[in-house]
């Protein structure tokens, strides 16, 4: 009952030690205070049913004990505390630019590069509740899957709709980066970040990746680039008339370009050769890009003794009424 209350005068509870003494006094005093009547024979009273009055005559004392206990609680001045937090977030706006080209179906990651990248990105989003995050996907062209939002459950649901082949195949790194920059150019956040993930070389699109990096630099956007894919070759599923056949394909990532984009925008380049490494990369980026949160807490105390005092008065009033009616004593 009291778990949400605090007491301004907790020393008042020391008065509760009087309760056992009062109960003991009532118990041992009771027999000596009952009226006595001498009769020659009590057989006429045997077998008579006991009235409710006999059972309830101790109620007056119970009411007194309860009233005394509640008055002690009232003297202790119970107070409820309501608090409000005013949070000022110097937030970070982040756009995830994800390659969804056909090569992302390679299975050097489990179950494949695309699904592994989605899973790790979702965990990254869940760990950053204060930031606005958006999602851009690209292959032969690019589009915004989700604009900047703080509604992370909606963003996470949109990851389920990402499939390789949903747009023209290819790897338009420049277009993907430019689309992500376009989502951040009007942002008022103190830090604007793009995480660009790809497993290939730029071979499509209308915008040169270096030019897109220059635009990002102009708008103060930092770009972290991630190359995904094992070293050497990776198994790629190929549909055939006899079902899915796996073919070893060379992993070709334009690492010099990825490093250049990162350096131009004051970011970093990372290479992920497996899912565990990809998780470590996102954890490192998470540490590098921490938003500052200033919390001011306001507390308001409210006195809660009135219900206890009022209940005690009601119990004392009941005790008084019973004393002059049902349990009235005659000399």
C-alpha positions, 0 to 999 in steps of 0.5 A: 500500500505504501510502496509509492509513498514517502513519509516526512515524519517517519519517527512517528511510527515509533508510536506503534510500539504502544499497540501491543501494550494496549492489546495486552492490557485489553486482554488481561483487563477484560475478564475483570471488567465484565459484570457478574451475576450470582445465580443458583442454577444456570441450566436454563441458560445451557443450549441457548444460541449465542447472539451476534452481539456476543461475537461483535462486542470486541469491535469497539476495541478493534475500531480504536486500535485501527483508528490509532494506527491510522492516526499514527500514519497520518502523523508520519505525513505520507507524501506521494511524489510525481516527477516529470523529466524534461529531456533535451536531446542534441540528437543525431540524424542517421540515414542507412544507405543499403545495397540490395543488388543481386550480389547481396544474396551471396551466402558467405553471410548467414543466411545471406548478405542482405538478411544479415545486414538487415538483422544487424541494422535493426539491432543498431536501430533498437539501441538508439531510441533518441535518434531519428533514423531513415533508410535508403536502398539502392541497386541500379537506382535508389529510393527512400524506403523510409524518411528520417523518423523517431518512430523506430517500430515503423522503420523496423517494419519497413525492413521486412519489405526490402527484397533484392530485385525490387528495383533494377539490378546493378550497383549505383553507389553514387545515387544511393549516397546522393539520395541519403544526403538529400534526406539530411541536407535540411536536418537541424541535428548537430550531427548528420551521419550516413552509413553506406553499406555495399558489396560491390563496385559502382557500375550504374547510376547518374551521379559519380560517388566522389561527387556525391561525397563532395555534396555530403561534405558541403552539408556537413554529413559524415559518411561511414562506409562498410564493405561486406563480403568475404575475401576471395570468392563467395557462394552465390545461388543461381536459378537453373532448370534443375533448381538452385545451383551454387556458383563461386563468384569473386568478391569485388569491393571498390575499397579505395573508393569506399575509403575515399568517400569516408576520408572526404566526409571525416568518416571511416571505412570498415570491412565486414567479412562475416556477420559477427564482424558486421555486428562489431562494426555497427557497435563501433559506429554506435560508440563513435556517434553518441547523442548527448542527453540533458535531463532535468527532473522536476518533483512535486510532493503531495500530502496524502495524510487526509484519507488516513486521518479521515478514516480514523475519525470515521472509525472513532465515530462508529465506536462512539455510535456503537457505544451508545446504542448496541453496546451501551452499558448500564450501571 
